[in-house]
Amino acid sequence: MEKIHKVHFACGELYLFSDLPRMRDPESCLWGVYDRTDSGRIYLEHMACDLTRIGHWLPLPSKYRYARRASRDELRDFFYLLGCDDTLAQAAR
């Protein structure tokens, strides 16, 4: 069962996840848009580990035990990347 303490997740919000209690540099975190928790497992609508590729509708990998809500600047950067990813996917069709 996945446990991330002291975080109240809100659907559609962007969070940064880490495997260490102290959040490292944001580039080393997993970035994800919270979708739901099902059977104790956190599912993300969108996620990116290296801010270059985005995965969709995936469970949070179990190694990530710590989270915080993204800052406004991080939110802007992630959703810019998401828009670029969507544009490239549509162009490839």
N, C-alpha and C positions, 0 to 999 in steps of 0.2 A: 504494500500500500504506500502510495506516495504521500509524503508529508512535507509541507512548507509552512513553517510556523510564522505567526504574526503578520500574515498577508491576507487581506480580504480581497479576493479576486472579483473583478467586475467584467461581465461579458463585453467583448469588444475593446477592452483596454490593452495597451501595450505594456509588457513587463520584460525586464531583463532577468535572466536566470543564471546562477553560478553554482559551481560545485564546492565553493569555499564560502565560509561565513562572511568574510569581508569581500564585498564586490570588487573585483579587479577592474582593470581597464575595460570600458564598455565593448571594445573590439574583441575581447576574449570571452564575452558572455554570449549566451544564446538569447536572441530577441524573439518574443512571441506574443501574438494577440490571443488572449484568453478566450476560449469558447465555452467550455464546460468541464465539470468534474463528473466522471462516471465510474462507479465502483471503486472509488478512491484514486482514480487515475486522472491526471490533468490532460485535457486535449486543447490543442492550439489551432486556431483557424489558419494562421500564417506563422511561419517561424524561419529564422535565418541564424546560422551559426557564425558566418564570416561576413555578413552584409554584402554578399555577392550573389548568392542563390537563395531562393525562397521556396520552402516546402509548404504544402497546403493540407489542412485537415489531418494533422498528425498528433500522436501522443507525445507528451514531454518525456524525453529520455530520463531514465531513473537516476542517473548520476547527478542531476541538478536538484539540489535540496534547498537553495536559498533564492529569494526573489525580491525585487523591488519594482515599483511602478516607474516607468520611463519618464525622463524629464521632457519638457516641451521641445528642446532641441533634438533629443533622441527620437521623439515622436515624429517630428518633421523629417528627419533623415530616413527613418524606416518607411514611412508612407511614400516618400519620394522613390525609394528603391522598389517598393511594391508597385507603384505606377509604372516604373521603367520595366519591371519584370512582366507585368501584364501587357504592355505595349509590344515587347519582344515576342511574347507567346502568341499574340494575335497576328503579328507579322509573319510568324513561322507557319501559320495555318494555311 
